[in-house]
Structure formats: structure tokens, C-alpha cells
Amino acid sequence: MNKRLANLAGSESATVTHPSNLRSIVADSVIKNVRKNREGDITHVGVKGLWEWTVAATVASIEARSNTFFVECPQRADVYIASTPAGKKFLKTTADTTTKNNLDNLPPLD
């Protein structure tokens, strides 16, 4: 698809081509902190002071393949989507060298 763009003066224009076969750029983001509700379920993930997403937004981003996420506990463990028997989606990490729950053991978001 071609798009005509005018410069600020409006006297010239340029053609920008957006090939339909280009894959979107995927950001690989490290989750450093979590926020939990009263029941202890993780409701938000993020990096303190930089960004914070709800679990639902994180799930949607993974499903849309616009972002990937991981934790470092102490080695990298990728975050993926799992679901309960009732169909509720939640975040989980791949198996790594620890038996601890990587996401549950992250420090809290303030």
C-alpha cells in the first residue's frame, strides 16, 4: 500500500511504501514486578517506574504476537499463556532451574 505524505511546508510530497508481507516488530520485555489482588492472584505485571500492564492486556499482546515477555529468576524463563479448566487465562513461565513460582516471587509494584 502506498501513502502520499506531505512535508510541513506542504509543497513537496514523498511516497512511502508499506509492504503487506512485512512482519510486525515484536518487543521482548522483561517483567520485574507484579501486583496481586487480595486472593494473591497476579493482576498487573511491569517494571517499576517504567510501565505497568494488566494481565489481560499482557495476554492480548502475547496473543496478537506484538510482544513477548520473560522473567529473570536468576536465568531467563519465558512467559506464556495458560488457562484454567474454566477457561480463565493467566500468565505462566517456562520450566527453568528453580522450583519456585517465578512470577509469584517477583517484587511487588508500588
Secondary structure, 3 states (H helix, E strand, C coil): CEEEEECCCCCCEEEEECCCCCCCCCEEEECCEEEECCCCCEEEEEECCCEEEEHHHHHHHHHCCCEEEEEECCCEEEEEEEECCCCCEEEEECCCCCCCCCCCCCCECC
